[in-house]
Amino acid sequence: MRTLLVTVAAVVLAWPGAARAQTVLRMGTPTPEGTSWAREIRTFARAVESETQGQVRFKIYFSGIAGDELQMGQRIRRDQLDGAFSGGMLCQQLAPSMRVMRVLGLFQGRDELAYVMGRLKRTLDEEFRKSGFVNLGLIGVGPELVFARRPAHTLDELKALRLWTWDVDHMFGPALEAMGFHARAGSLDEAGRMYDAGQVDGFIAAPAAALAFQWSAQARYLVPLRLAQLDGCVVLANRAFDPLAEEHKTIIRNAAARGLGHLEDAARAQDQALLGGLFAKQGLTTLPVSAQMRAQFFDEARAVREKLAQVPRELIERVLALLADYRAEHREFEAY
């Protein structure tokens, strides 16, 4: 009997994968199920599991099941999650320099933001590291536009609307209020209900978010004034990432880079399609933004930026210099 047990044990240990310990990484995200973002996240998870031969796999909690962005951060610190696919708010908390993207009127397109964030990468990665996280990459969520119940042809008419803003975005709402907007903070789940109840007249959101949460189907008008830009990020706690085998870290980084690249390409194409006609087919009327309206917005945004000083002056100056370089090379803002 003893000989038999020894033989069985030897066979089991020799069996491919028998001695391999499986690591399960728990990730939260506000991304709704059924969206292109969710599909790309699942593709990333499957790629990692396949390329590590099942030794590393992800358990993803979609649709805010793990809480809002800041609650996800708290869960990670309590070891209830290992990381997040963040829509931007957790990213800003972990890497404070990312708050610069929420400064009103600073960025006027995805390419501008990508250019600047690429040159701030070393700074951002160090901030993530000090917060206890590894940054697997950033992804452009898109420009923040206004989806409204009634038309607004001037900046004053736009300010008169009560507009929903994401309640975990602690920079955007105060800056809008300082400019004279009527911002009404609420969660992602509350936004649609607030609109139906007449508590808000519209939403400030990126096109992809407006589509994913069906706000574009509720609103009647689109005002394509780019108030700010938003980047998301994919982060893992160092306590979960550091113990992994080096080859598995490389697999995760490469899979994240591929996935984020696909998402960026798809998001750009989606923005063009939505703003180029798909929103109109949904019944949204896109209102023209006059040169006077844009100029007034930029002037007032600059004044609010200097008054509130929400990010360090040296960071603003660095970003403005980078934007000047980018715009000198490309000669003009991206078209609406």
C-alpha positions in Angstrom: 0.0 0.0 0.0 2.8 2.4 0.9 4.5 1.7 -2.4 1.2 2.4 -4.2 0.7 5.7 -2.5 4.2 6.9 -3.3 3.7 5.9 -6.9 0.3 7.8 -7.1 1.9 10.9 -5.5 4.7 10.9 -8.0 2.4 10.6 -10.9 0.2 13.4 -9.6 3.2 15.7 -9.1 4.5 14.9 -12.5 1.2 15.7 -14.2 1.4 18.9 -16.3 0.1 21.9 -14.2 -0.5 19.8 -11.1 2.1 21.7 -9.0 1.2 25.1 -10.4 -0.4 27.5 -8.0 -3.1 29.6 -9.5 -3.3 33.3 -8.8 -6.7 35.0 -9.0 -6.6 38.8 -9.4 -9.9 40.5 -8.4 -10.7 43.7 -10.4 -13.5 46.1 -10.1 -14.8 48.6 -12.8 -17.8 50.9 -13.3 -18.0 49.7 -16.9 -21.4 48.3 -17.7 -21.8 44.7 -19.0 -22.5 44.4 -22.7 -20.4 47.4 -23.8 -17.3 47.3 -26.0 -15.2 48.3 -23.0 -16.5 45.2 -21.1 -15.8 42.9 -24.1 -12.2 44.2 -24.3 -11.7 43.7 -20.6 -12.8 40.1 -20.9 -10.5 39.6 -23.9 -7.6 40.9 -21.8 -8.5 38.5 -19.0 -8.7 35.5 -21.3 -5.4 36.4 -22.9 -3.6 36.5 -19.6 -5.2 33.2 -18.5 -4.3 31.5 -21.7 -0.7 32.8 -22.0 0.0 31.9 -18.3 -1.5 28.5 -18.9 -4.1 29.1 -16.3 -1.7 30.2 -13.6 -3.0 33.7 -13.5 -6.6 34.6 -14.1 -8.8 37.6 -13.4 -12.2 37.8 -11.7 -13.9 41.0 -12.9 -16.7 42.8 -11.1 -18.5 44.9 -13.7 -21.2 47.6 -13.5 -20.0 49.1 -10.2 -20.8 45.9 -8.3 -17.6 46.5 -6.2 -18.7 50.1 -5.5 -17.9 53.4 -7.0 -14.4 54.4 -8.0 -13.3 55.6 -4.6 -15.0 52.7 -2.8 -13.0 50.3 -5.1 -9.9 52.0 -4.0 -10.9 51.4 -0.4 -11.7 47.8 -1.1 -8.2 47.3 -2.7 -6.6 48.7 0.5 -8.7 46.3 2.6 -7.5 43.4 0.4 -11.1 42.8 -0.9 -9.9 43.7 -4.5 -6.5 43.6 -6.2 -7.0 46.3 -8.8 -9.3 48.3 -11.0 -10.2 49.3 -14.5 -10.9 52.9 -13.5 -12.8 55.5 -15.5 -10.5 58.2 -14.2 -11.5 59.2 -10.7 -9.4 56.5 -8.9 -6.6 57.2 -11.3 -6.5 60.9 -10.1 -6.6 59.8 -6.5 -3.6 57.5 -6.9 -1.6 59.8 -9.3 -2.6 63.4 -8.4 -0.9 64.8 -11.6 -3.7 63.2 -13.6 -6.1 65.8 -12.1 -4.7 68.3 -14.7 -7.0 66.6 -17.3 -10.0 67.9 -15.4 -9.0 71.5 -15.6 -11.7 73.3 -17.5 -10.8 74.3 -21.1 -7.2 73.0 -21.0 -7.4 70.1 -23.4 -9.3 70.1 -26.6 -8.9 66.6 -27.9 -7.8 63.0 -27.4 -4.5 63.6 -29.2 -3.6 66.5 -27.1 -4.3 64.6 -23.9 -2.4 61.5 -25.1 0.6 63.7 -26.1 0.8 65.3 -22.7 0.1 62.2 -20.6 2.7 60.3 -22.6 5.3 62.9 -21.6 4.1 62.9 -18.0 4.3 59.1 -17.8 7.4 58.9 -15.7 5.9 61.3 -13.2 2.6 59.4 -13.2 4.2 56.0 -12.8 6.1 57.2 -9.8 3.0 58.7 -8.2 1.1 55.4 -8.7 4.1 53.5 -7.2 4.1 55.7 -4.1 0.4 55.0 -3.7 1.1 51.3 -3.8 0.1 50.5 -7.3 1.5 49.6 -10.7 0.1 51.5 -13.7 -0.7 49.1 -16.5 -1.7 51.9 -18.8 -4.0 54.8 -19.6 -7.0 55.0 -21.9 -8.8 58.0 -23.3 -12.4 58.1 -22.2 -13.2 61.1 -24.4 -14.2 64.8 -24.3 -16.8 65.9 -21.8 -19.8 67.3 -23.7 -23.3 68.4 -22.7 -26.4 66.3 -23.3 -29.4 68.4 -22.5 -33.2 68.4 -22.3 -33.5 71.8 -24.0 -31.3 73.8 -26.4 -28.5 76.1 -25.3 -27.0 78.4 -28.0 -24.9 80.6 -25.7 -22.7 80.0 -22.7 -25.2 81.8 -20.5 -28.0 79.5 -21.7 -25.7 76.5 -21.0 -24.9 77.8 -17.5 -28.7 78.1 -16.8 -29.1 74.3 -17.2 -28.9 72.0 -14.2 -26.3 69.5 -15.3 -25.4 66.1 -13.8 -21.7 65.5 -12.9 -20.1 62.4 -11.5 -20.2 62.7 -7.7 -16.8 61.2 -7.2 -15.2 63.8 -9.4 -14.2 66.3 -6.8 -12.5 68.7 -9.2 -14.9 69.1 -12.0 -18.1 70.2 -10.2 -16.5 72.9 -8.1 -14.7 74.4 -11.1 -18.0 74.5 -13.0 -19.8 76.1 -10.1 -17.0 78.7 -9.9 -17.6 79.5 -13.6 -21.4 80.0 -12.9 -22.7 76.6 -14.1 -25.4 74.7 -12.1 -23.7 71.4 -11.4 -25.6 68.6 -9.7 -23.5 65.7 -8.4 -24.8 62.2 -8.5 -23.6 58.6 -8.9 -23.6 56.9 -12.3 -26.7 54.9 -11.3 -28.6 58.0 -10.1 -27.9 60.1 -13.3 -30.8 58.8 -15.4 -33.2 58.8 -12.5 -32.3 62.4 -11.7 -33.0 63.4 -15.3 -36.4 61.6 -15.4 -37.4 63.2 -12.1 -36.6 66.7 -13.4 -33.8 67.2 -10.9 -31.3 67.9 -13.7 -31.7 69.2 -17.3 -28.9 67.1 -18.7 -25.6 65.4 -18.3 -22.0 66.3 -18.7 -20.3 63.2 -20.1 -18.1 61.7 -22.8 -19.9 60.3 -25.8 -19.0 56.7 -25.0 -20.3 57.1 -21.4 -23.5 58.8 -22.6 -24.1 55.8 -24.9 -23.1 53.1 -22.4 -25.4 54.5 -19.7 -28.2 55.4 -22.2 -28.1 59.1 -21.3 -27.9 60.0 -25.0 -31.3 58.2 -25.5 -32.9 60.4 -22.8 -31.5 63.8 -23.8 -32.7 65.7 -26.9 -29.8 68.1 -27.6 -26.0 67.8 -27.8 -23.8 70.8 -27.1 -20.3 69.8 -28.4 -18.4 72.3 -26.3 -15.4 70.4 -24.9 -15.3 71.3 -21.3 -12.5 68.9 -20.3 -11.0 65.5 -21.1 -11.0 62.2 -19.2 -8.5 59.4 -19.1 -9.0 56.1 -17.4 -6.4 53.7 -16.1 -5.7 50.0 -15.3 -4.0 49.5 -12.0 -3.0 46.6 -9.8 -1.9 46.8 -6.2 1.8 46.2 -5.8 1.1 43.6 -3.1 -0.7 41.6 -5.8 1.6 42.3 -8.7 5.0 42.1 -7.2 4.9 38.4 -6.1 4.1 37.2 -9.6 6.7 35.5 -11.7 8.5 37.9 -14.0 7.2 36.2 -17.1 3.7 36.6 -15.8 4.2 40.3 -15.1 5.4 40.7 -18.7 2.4 38.8 -20.0 0.0 41.0 -18.0 1.7 44.2 -19.2 1.7 43.1 -22.8 -1.9 42.0 -22.7 -2.9 45.3 -21.1 -1.0 47.3 -23.7 -2.7 45.4 -26.5 -6.1 45.7 -24.9 -5.7 49.4 -24.2 -4.5 50.0 -27.8 -7.6 48.2 -29.2 -9.8 50.2 -26.9 -8.2 53.5 -27.8 -8.7 52.8 -31.5 -12.2 51.6 -31.0 -13.1 54.6 -28.8 -11.8 57.1 -31.3 -13.8 55.4 -34.1 -16.9 55.3 -31.8 -16.6 59.1 -31.0 -16.3 59.9 -34.7 -19.3 57.7 -35.5 -21.5 59.0 -32.6 -20.7 62.7 -33.2 -20.7 62.2 -37.0 -24.3 60.9 -37.2 -25.2 58.0 -34.9 -26.4 60.4 -32.1 -28.6 62.1 -34.7 -30.1 58.8 -35.7 -31.0 58.3 -32.0 -32.9 61.6 -32.1 -30.2 63.9 -30.7 -30.0 67.4 -32.3 -26.4 68.7 -32.3 -26.3 72.4 -31.7 -23.5 74.6 -33.3 -20.9 76.1 -31.0 -20.1 79.6 -32.1 -16.7 81.1 -32.1 -17.9 83.7 -29.6 -19.2 80.9 -27.3 -15.9 79.1 -27.4 -13.8 82.2 -26.8 -16.0 83.2 -23.8 -15.6 79.7 -22.4 -11.9 79.7 -22.7 -11.5 83.1 -21.2 -13.7 82.3 -18.2 -12.1 78.8 -17.8 -8.6 80.5 -17.7 -9.8 82.9 -14.9 -11.3 80.0 -12.9 -8.1 78.0 -13.4 -6.0 80.8 -11.9 -8.5 81.5 -9.1 -9.0 77.9 -7.9 -5.4 76.6 -8.3 -6.7 73.0 -8.2 -3.4 71.7 -9.4 0.1 73.0 -8.8 1.1 76.0 -10.9 4.3 74.3 -12.0 2.3 71.4 -13.4 -0.1 73.8 -15.3 2.9 75.6 -16.7 4.5 72.4 -17.8 1.3 71.2 -19.5 0.7 74.5 -21.2 4.3 74.3 -22.6 3.6 70.8 -23.9 0.3 71.9 -25.4 2.0 74.8 -27.1 4.5 72.4 -28.7 1.8 70.1 -29.8 -0.4 72.9 -31.2 2.5 74.5 -33.0 3.2 71.2 -34.8 -0.4 70.5 -35.6 -1.4 74.1 -36.1 -5.0 73.9 -34.9 -7.3 72.2 -32.4 -9.0 68.9 -33.3 -12.3 69.4 -35.1 -15.5 68.9 -33.3 
